[in-house]
Amino acid sequence: MIAIVDYGMGNLHSVQKALEYAGAQTIITDKPQDVQTAEKIVLPGVGAFDDAIRQLRRRKLVDTLKGQLNAKKPFLGICLGMQLLFQRSQEAEDSSGLGIIKGQVRRFVSGGGLKVPHMGWNQLIIRKNNCPLLTGIGDGSYVYFCHSYYPQPEDNTITAASCNYGIEFSCVIWQDNIYAVQFHPEKSQNTGLKIIKNFVELC
């Protein structure tokens, strides 16, 4: 069973449909016990960093998520769900993230023909061919983005794939049991469905 964490800000049903299409059994939940007993966890997200942390705290999910990630349970963060793994974000200077990944989330600088948010299709630059989440995904594959902020890990060796939008930024991270993507795999057609299937099939 895969627990899809509901904190009132995720694209929950599209993510659920994609996971179930890949063969997973899922539950959408905001209950810590469900997250603890699930085999894997997905944290989707659309919206603001500080609102998300506030909602996770309100549902008593912050400590639960930290505990399960530290216990090496397979985890997939999507878009805002990726950013929440970091220590802090320029979007919310007074709110701390989960702090699982060292680093911060920064805002794109508009100008030079670049619009913010970064919205639409862009290409993956594969950095780690051995990343299980990227099995069968070719360099240059297109995925769908919609974000104004990007993650900047302190340790760039956890970057499994990056993307170029004025600057090159991490868009797939892999740290032990933790996987996260800045794009929306549930909106990324065959490439996204393959990434989701890879996560479902993780041992």
C-alpha positions in Angstrom: 0.0 0.0 0.0 1.2 3.5 -0.9 0.1 6.4 1.3 -0.6 9.6 -0.6 -0.3 12.3 2.0 -3.3 14.7 2.1 -2.5 18.0 3.7 -5.0 20.0 1.6 -2.6 21.2 -1.0 -1.9 18.3 -3.4 -3.0 17.2 -6.8 -4.1 14.1 -5.1 -6.5 12.3 -7.5 -4.3 12.7 -10.5 -1.3 11.3 -8.6 -3.5 8.4 -7.3 -4.7 7.6 -10.8 -1.2 7.4 -12.1 0.0 5.2 -9.2 -2.9 2.9 -9.6 -2.4 2.7 -13.4 1.2 1.6 -12.6 -0.3 -1.2 -10.5 -0.2 0.2 -7.0 -2.7 0.0 -4.2 -3.1 3.4 -2.7 -4.8 5.4 0.1 -5.2 9.1 0.3 -4.8 10.0 3.9 -4.0 12.7 6.5 -3.7 10.2 9.4 -0.2 9.6 10.8 -1.0 5.9 11.5 -1.8 5.3 7.8 1.5 6.8 6.8 3.3 4.7 9.4 1.8 1.4 8.2 2.1 2.0 4.5 4.9 0.4 2.5 5.7 3.6 0.6 4.9 7.3 0.9 4.1 9.9 -1.7 4.0 13.6 -0.8 2.5 15.6 -3.6 2.0 19.3 -3.5 0.8 22.5 -5.2 0.8 25.8 -3.4 2.9 27.8 -0.9 5.7 26.5 1.2 4.6 28.1 4.5 1.0 27.0 4.1 2.1 23.5 3.4 4.3 23.2 6.5 1.5 24.7 8.6 -1.0 22.1 7.3 1.4 19.3 7.9 2.0 20.4 11.5 -1.8 20.8 12.1 -2.3 17.2 11.0 0.7 16.0 13.2 2.4 14.7 10.1 5.8 16.4 10.4 7.3 14.1 13.0 5.6 11.1 11.3 7.2 11.9 7.9 10.6 12.5 9.5 10.4 9.2 11.4 9.4 7.2 8.4 12.0 8.7 6.1 14.7 8.1 8.7 13.5 4.5 9.0 14.3 4.1 5.3 10.8 3.8 4.0 10.6 4.5 0.2 9.4 8.1 -0.4 8.5 10.2 -3.4 8.1 13.9 -3.2 6.5 15.7 -6.1 6.9 19.5 -6.8 6.1 21.3 -3.5 6.5 17.8 -1.9 10.1 17.9 -3.0 10.7 21.4 -1.8 9.4 20.6 1.7 12.2 18.2 2.2 14.7 21.1 2.4 15.7 23.2 5.4 14.2 26.5 4.2 12.8 28.3 1.3 13.0 31.9 0.0 9.2 31.7 -0.4 8.8 31.5 3.4 11.8 33.0 5.3 10.1 32.5 8.7 9.1 28.8 8.1 11.4 25.8 8.3 11.0 22.8 6.0 11.3 19.2 7.1 15.1 19.5 7.0 15.6 16.0 5.6 17.7 17.4 2.8 20.4 20.0 3.5 19.9 23.1 1.4 17.4 25.7 0.4 14.7 26.5 -2.1 15.3 29.6 -4.2 13.2 31.7 -6.5 13.9 32.0 -10.2 15.0 35.4 -11.4 12.9 36.6 -14.3 14.4 38.5 -17.2 16.3 37.7 -20.4 13.2 36.2 -21.9 12.5 33.9 -19.0 9.1 34.0 -17.4 8.4 33.1 -13.8 6.8 30.7 -13.1 8.6 28.1 -15.1 5.6 26.4 -16.7 5.5 23.8 -19.5 7.6 21.1 -21.0 11.4 21.0 -20.4 14.1 18.4 -20.8 15.9 16.2 -18.2 19.6 16.2 -18.0 20.4 12.8 -16.5 23.2 12.9 -14.0 22.9 9.4 -12.5 22.0 6.6 -14.9 21.9 4.2 -11.9 19.1 6.0 -10.1 16.2 3.5 -9.8 13.6 6.2 -10.4 15.1 6.9 -13.8 15.4 3.4 -15.1 14.5 3.5 -18.8 14.4 7.3 -18.9 16.6 8.8 -21.6 18.7 11.9 -21.4 16.7 14.8 -22.9 13.3 13.3 -22.1 10.6 15.9 -21.6 8.6 16.4 -18.4 6.1 19.0 -17.3 7.0 21.8 -14.9 4.9 24.4 -13.0 7.0 26.2 -10.3 8.5 29.6 -9.4 11.0 28.1 -6.9 13.7 25.5 -7.4 15.7 23.3 -4.9 19.4 23.9 -4.3 20.9 21.0 -2.2 24.1 21.6 -0.4 25.4 18.2 -1.6 25.0 18.2 -5.4 25.9 14.5 -5.6 22.3 13.7 -4.6 21.1 15.3 -7.9 20.0 12.4 -10.2 18.8 14.7 -12.9 18.8 18.5 -13.6 17.0 20.9 -15.9 18.1 24.2 -17.5 15.9 27.3 -17.1 18.2 30.2 -17.1 20.3 28.2 -14.6 20.7 24.5 -14.2 18.8 23.3 -11.2 18.2 19.9 -9.5 14.9 18.4 -10.6 15.4 14.8 -9.4 17.1 14.0 -6.2 18.0 10.6 -4.8 19.3 10.1 -1.3 19.0 6.5 0.0 15.3 5.8 0.2 14.3 9.3 -0.7 13.3 10.3 -4.2 11.9 13.6 -5.3 11.0 15.4 -8.5 10.4 19.1 -9.1 8.2 18.4 -12.2 4.8 16.7 -12.2 5.2 13.0 -13.4 1.4 12.6 -13.3 1.2 15.2 -16.0 4.3 14.1 -18.0 2.7 11.5 -20.2 4.7 8.3 -20.9 7.9 9.6 -19.3 6.1 10.5 -16.1 4.2 7.2 -16.0 7.4 5.3 -16.4 8.9 7.2 -13.5 5.9 6.5 -11.4 6.0 2.8 -12.3 9.7 2.7 -11.3 8.7 4.0 -7.9 5.9 1.5 -7.5 8.2 -1.3 -8.4 11.0 -0.4 -5.9 11.8 -3.2 -3.5 
